[in-house]
Amino acid sequence: MGSIPTEGAKFTLIISSNRTLRLKKKAAKSKPSISVVDKFLKDKKSLVMGFGLLGGGLATTKWLVKHGAKITVTDLKNKKQLEPTIKELGHFAKKIKFVLGKHQKKDFIKNDLIIVNPAVPKESSFLVLAKKHQKDIQNEASLFFRFCKNPIIAITGTRGKTTTTTWTHHFLKAQHPKAVLTGNSSDNPMLNALDKLDGKSPVSVELSSWHLEMLPAGKKGPSVAIITNIYPDHLNRYRNIKEYAQAKANIFLTQTPTRPLVLNADNEWTKFFLKLAPKNKKVYLFSLKRLPKNTKGLFYYRNFIYFQNESGSQKVANAKKFLEEKGEHNLSNLLSAILGAHLAGIPLNLLAKKFSSLPQVPFRQEIIHKNKKLIVINDTTATTPEACIAAVNRFAKQSLNFILISGGTDKKLNFSGWARVIKKSVRPANLFLLNGSATQKIVKELKKVRYFKNNLSLYPNLKTAVKAALEKTLLSKQKSVILFSPAGTSFELFKNEFDRGRQFNQFIKSSLRRR
């Protein structure tokens, strides 16, 4: 059966030699169709709150200008401070009104769309004012979800979300070569990715708690939602861990009940999420232990990964070697990625074939140098004590001369558990601490567990810490391991954790070249 002629197309009646009537479609001279995004944004008075220096505000602003919005950018930083980002706007800058060094109440009243970028406090009096005047308040994630037509596999959590998102994308490509990876990264911002989507290939999206605070404004949830785990984090933004977990819950509270939710059975906060989920919600669990028989999901048991549903359980792949090489935390990430991709439609047999070619995620326990004498690991994205503990547990046993470079900016987190692990795994002479607000708490906790008798090695910057650590490896006759895993954020010495990680790589490479 032929396709039905579209409305507005022009046709000519043709009589062929055998007298059969047929229609020949003429090329219709019509204007290009206007996208839903353009219709929404065309000439809309829009305020970008928080331009910043890290790329998120830049990408959002360019996208808004591109689609015809009338833009005002406001930031508490002044023009001189924001000059590097403003330069990157190029010709877009001429179409933007800048209000810098301050926020003005009138901007939050006269603009119809308010787009909030990271680091803006959710309790901001200016946002309260905008809500009072019934303004449409969004962030990049809510805008992405509002306009994305592709299936979305969304991942959040305290630890492992970037790795899980990357590996989910890897598995999706087994059946969808044009699958897309985007989210909490400046490499491929959500709104940049949105304009290039084909409308059908699945998208793996990493979401921070900040993204999720406003996800309900997007009026649409993901096709599959994954929460890797919850640990204390960002307590400089949230009053307590429950409020932080509540923000994470928006990833599935925006879903329809028929769409699956993936949770970590080994994490204590899973009970909290199950109480919030609708009773008819499709929930799948993953675990490093055997799941109860009446539970749907994926688990690891006696060297093998198993998938379990109402029909029973089946083997997916042998993961013994993976566990030995990558550690339990990465096995947990692997389970969540496999389960998410399978619920998005990828057969288990295809997933098993992609198992051996998982990509290394930059800055996540990334081995940047390895020879017979020295291994160097960059784990700059370990911004919590728990993340650092996972890295120490994985690498400390690989050498008697194990060296840890740690410390950074505090997020009101507890380092008592971290201190106990460090006492067991790292000799005091091999702990190199970067000065910062988190480091002050670290030293206090180490004193409580009687970790050291003399003063610890404190360094004013990363370069001097790296130099001292490398000099220590030269004095050792055995293989050395240097792990850079800060256990805190980086705002006192660096732009962000990625800037910190890039500088660490540069210092290591330049120092090793001179050896």
C-alpha positions, -999 to 999 in steps of 0.1 A, spaced: 0 0 0 13 34 -10 17 63 15 -12 87 20 -5 121 3 3 148 28 -20 178 33 -10 208 12 10 188 -14 2 194 -51 -5 166 -76 -9 163 -114 -32 137 -130 -13 116 -155 -29 91 -180 -4 64 -190 -5 44 -222 -25 16 -206 -51 42 -195 -42 37 -158 -47 68 -137 -19 77 -114 -9 107 -94 25 124 -97 35 145 -67 49 179 -75 75 195 -53 55 217 -30 69 252 -25 64 257 12 83 273 40 104 251 62 85 239 93 92 256 126 104 233 153 86 230 186 117 245 203 117 275 180 79 280 186 85 279 224 115 303 224 110 327 195 112 363 209 106 349 245 120 372 271 145 349 289 169 354 318 199 332 323 208 332 360 244 322 366 267 324 336 298 310 353 332 300 341 328 262 336 308 260 303 273 251 314 259 286 313 278 293 280 262 263 263 227 271 276 230 307 265 242 299 230 213 274 226 187 300 237 200 327 213 202 301 185 165 294 189 154 330 189 150 339 226 156 374 238 183 369 264 195 387 295 224 371 314 229 379 351 257 368 373 272 379 406 306 378 390 317 410 372 326 414 336 363 411 342 359 378 361 336 364 333 357 377 304 369 342 293 334 329 290 320 360 273 348 358 247 337 322 239 302 335 230 317 351 199 291 368 177 263 356 201 274 382 226 260 410 205 225 396 209 227 394 247 220 420 275 244 415 304 237 424 340 269 415 359 282 419 394 247 418 407 211 406 403 182 430 397 147 422 409 132 438 378 149 412 356 131 384 374 98 402 369 99 413 333 114 381 319 90 352 312 115 323 313 141 320 340 169 295 333 189 286 364 225 273 361 246 254 387 258 270 420 226 292 422 212 285 457 177 269 454 165 292 482 176 324 463 153 353 471 153 361 434 139 327 425 113 332 452 104 365 436 101 348 402 78 321 416 56 347 432 52 363 397 45 328 382 75 328 359 85 296 341 117 285 360 138 258 342 173 245 340 191 227 312 178 193 322 141 203 324 144 220 290 161 189 276 133 166 289 106 189 277 117 188 241 135 154 237 116 129 216 141 101 219 139 74 246 159 86 277 178 63 300 185 86 330 211 79 356 218 96 390 234 87 423 262 98 446 289 75 433 292 57 399 267 78 379 292 89 352 307 54 348 272 38 347 260 64 321 291 58 300 287 20 301 250 22 295 257 41 263 283 15 254 257 -13 257 230 6 239 253 10 209 252 -28 205 218 -23 188 216 14 183 248 28 166 235 64 169 229 62 206 239 94 224 258 101 256 251 135 274 244 150 308 265 163 337 295 172 315 308 201 294 319 176 267 284 172 252 259 195 271 223 183 270 210 212 250 238 209 224 229 172 221 192 180 218 195 197 184 214 168 169 190 140 180 173 118 154 141 114 174 144 76 179 179 65 191 182 61 229 200 87 249 220 80 281 218 111 304 237 117 336 218 139 361 230 156 392 208 164 422 209 200 410 195 190 376 168 169 393 156 197 416 138 212 385 131 181 365 93 182 372 93 215 352 101 195 321 68 177 325 82 144 313 102 116 329 128 91 315 120 59 298 143 41 323 154 57 356 185 44 375 198 55 409 232 39 415 234 47 453 230 74 479 257 86 503 262 119 522 271 145 496 264 182 488 254 189 524 266 224 518 235 227 495 210 205 513 199 207 550 204 169 554 209 137 534 171 131 533 166 164 514 194 154 491 178 120 485 144 137 479 160 157 450 173 125 435 138 109 437 126 133 411 142 111 385 114 85 389 86 107 404 84 123 369 79 89 352 47 72 345 43 40 367 47 17 337 83 29 331 110 10 350 130 22 379 164 6 387 176 7 423 206 -7 443 194 -34 467 227 -31 486 222 6 494 203 16 526 184 45 508 167 21 485 140 16 512 134 53 511 128 54 474 106 23 474 83 41 499 81 71 475 74 50 444 38 43 434 25 9 444 22 -2 407 57 10 399 79 -13 378 110 -17 401 141 -37 392 170 -42 417 207 -49 412 229 -65 439 263 -80 446 244 -107 465 218 -132 454 184 -115 451 153 -130 468 133 -152 444 103 -129 442 126 -99 431 132 -88 395 166 -76 386 203 -85 382 228 -99 407 262 -114 411 266 -148 426 295 -173 426 315 -156 398 285 -151 375 260 -123 367 224 -135 367 192 -119 354 160 -128 374 123 -122 367 90 -141 372 103 -170 350 134 -176 372 170 -167 367 195 -170 339 233 -166 335 244 -135 317 282 -135 320 312 -146 341 324 -115 360 351 -130 382 380 -114 364 362 -81 362 356 -81 400 393 -89 406 405 -61 383 379 -34 388 366 -38 423 332 -42 439 321 -6 433 327 -10 395 309 -44 395 279 -26 410 282 1 382 283 -27 356 252 -44 370 232 -11 369 244 -4 333 235 -39 320 201 -38 337 193 -3 324 203 -12 288 183 -45 289 152 -26 302 157 -3 272 154 -32 249 189 -47 244 189 -85 245 211 -101 272 231 -121 247 242 -88 230 251 -72 263 273 -102 272 292 -97 239 299 -60 247 311 -69 282 348 -72 274 351 -38 256 339 -14 283 356 20 279 377 36 306 360 67 320 384 96 323 393 108 358 375 79 375 403 57 389 420 62 356 454 46 353 474 74 335 509 58 338 520 22 343 554 4 341 573 -21 362 583 5 387 553 28 390 515 30 386 498 64 388 460 67 391 439 98 386 407 97 406 400 134 407 362 129 406 363 112 440 348 142 457 334 123 488 351 102 515 332 71 502 346 75 467 381 78 480 376 47 502 366 27 471 397 37 453 420 30 483 404 -5 487 410 -12 450 447 -1 447 463 -2 482 469 -39 480 488 -36 448 520 -22 464 537 -20 498 548 15 487 512 28 483 510 66 482 478 86 485 474 123 475 442 136 490 424 166 505 403 195 491 372 216 499 346 204 523 309 198 516 300 193 552 308 156 550 319 131 577 355 118 574 355 95 604 351 63 583 376 76 558 402 80 586 398 44 598 403 31 563 434 53 558 449 41 591 447 5 578 458 11 543 483 40 541 514 46 560 516 82 575 548 89 555 529 81 524 499 104 529 502 137 510 475 162 518 465 193 498 456 222 520 419 230 521 388 231 543 382 193 539 418 187 548 414 205 582 386 180 590 407 151 577 436 159 601 412 161 631 397 127 623 432 111 618 442 124 652 412 108 667 422 74 654 458 80 665 471 77 629 503 98 633 528 109 659 546 136 641 532 162 617 516 150 584 528 163 550 506 193 540 511 209 506 499 243 494 492 232 459 490 200 437 522 206 419 544 204 450 524 174 463 530 155 430 567 164 430 571 151 466 552 119 459 573 111 428 605 118 447 594 93 473 590 66 446 626 71 436 637 61 471 618 28 469 633 -4 456 599 -19 450 570 -10 427 552 21 438 515 32 434 504 68 435 467 74 439 453 109 435 418 107 452 409 140 469 377 130 489 366 166 485 357 193 459 382 216 444 368 251 444 396 266 465 424 258 442 408 248 408 378 256 386 363 222 392 374 185 396 381 182 358 404 211 358 421 195 389 424 162 370 439 178 339 465 196 360 474 165 378 480 147 345 502 175 333 523 176 364 528 138 363 538 138 326 561 167 328 578 153 360 583 119 345 598 133 313 625 149 334 634 117 353 
